[in-house]
Amino acid sequence: VELQHVFGSLCGSPLREPALFADSTGQQVAFAVGRQLAIRHVENNETSFLGTSEKVELITACCASRDRAFLALAEKCTSEARISIYDLRSGNSGPMK
């Protein structure tokens, strides 16, 4: 794994587990970048971003299910706080409805 600086990265903040494996094989790493969540593939260095709402100001927590099928984000929005759940296996970049 090669470390890189990402502007807006929250790895130096009090965010618990600012980076975690997004799949069961350890090939994808998820980390908060400002108000977005990036998923980077370890082998080919491709990065994709999960779609968050324009109302999201900050990701305050992130966790994955034990089987790495789902990812939950705690988000601070302009007028509320909320939890968004993402299905990592579906390939959809938006939260579940």
Secondary structure as GFF3:
##gff-version 3
##sequence-region A 1 97
A	DSSP	beta_strand	19	21	.	.	.	ID=ss1
A	DSSP	beta_strand	28	33	.	.	.	ID=ss2
A	DSSP	beta_strand	36	41	.	.	.	ID=ss3
A	DSSP	beta_strand	47	50	.	.	.	ID=ss4
A	DSSP	beta_strand	56	64	.	.	.	ID=ss5
A	DSSP	beta_strand	70	77	.	.	.	ID=ss6
A	DSSP	beta_strand	81	87	.	.	.	ID=ss7
###
